[in-house]
C-alpha cells in the first residue's frame, strides 16, 4: 500500500520545522525526519491507529509520534496523511 501526503500535511511538516529550527536546529531536523518516516509502518498495519468515528464513514485514524499527532485516512488504494501537529496545538482537519 502506498503512502500519500496531502498538501496540508506537507505544510504541517514545514511549519513544525520552521518553528523549531531557530531554537533547536538539530532537534528540528530529527523530529521532522521521524514524523516523515512514521507513516511507513502503516503500510503493513494501516489499522494500527485509533479510529476517529467523527469522520465516518471515512476511515480516519490517528497515531501519536512522540509529542505529535498524525492523522491519516485509509483507503483501498493508499494511506493518506492528512495533518500533523504538536499535541498542545488546537487543530482540526480543516
N, C-alpha and C positions, 0 to 999 in steps of 0.2 A: 504494500500500500504506500502511496506517495504522500509526502507532507507538502502542503501548500500554505504559503503565508499571505494573509491579506495585507493591503497597504497600511491599514491601521496597526496591525501587529508589528510590521517592519518599522513604522514610525515610532511605536512604543519603545522598541529596542534603541533606536537612535536617541529618543528623548531621555531614556534612562541613562544612556552613556553620557550624553551632554550634561546631565545633572550631576553625575558622579565624578566625571573626569577632572574638573577643576580642584576638587578636594582630595581625590584618591585615584590618580590615573591608572595605577596597576590594578586596583580593585575594580574599577570601571570596566577595563578590558576583560578581566577574569569573569565578572558577573555576566556581561553581555555574551561572552562565549558559552558560558554554562547555560544561559537561557536559550541561546540559538541551537544548542545541541539537545536540549530537553525533549523536544518532540520526536527525536529519532527513536526513543524507546517505545513510543506509542505505535510504531509500525507493526510490531509484533503483538502488542497488547493495547489496542485502541480503547477498550472499555475500562482501563485501569483507573481513570479519573472519576471523580464524583459527578454523577449526572445532575444537571440543573433543570429540574422539571418545569420551571417557569418559562423555559424556551421551547417546550413541547409544541408540536410534535417533533421538532428538530432534536437531534441527539447532541446537545451541547453539554460539554463536561469541563471540569477544571482539575488541574493538578497544582500542587504547591511545590515550588522550586526555591528552597531557602526561604527568603522573606518575600518572595514574589508569587503572584498568582498568574497562571497561564490558562486562558480559556480557549477551547477548541471545539470544533464540530466534526463528528464522524459521519461520513457519507459512504456510499458503496464504493466510490472511486478514490477517495482521499481523506486525509486528516487535515482539516483546515484550521490553522492557528488564527484565532480571531483577535485576541487582545492579550497584553501582558502589562501588569502594573505591580507596584510595591503594595504589600498588604495594608499599609497605613493610608494609601490613597483611596479616595472615594470615587470609584469609577463604575461605569456600566458598559454595555456592549455598543452603545450608540456612538 
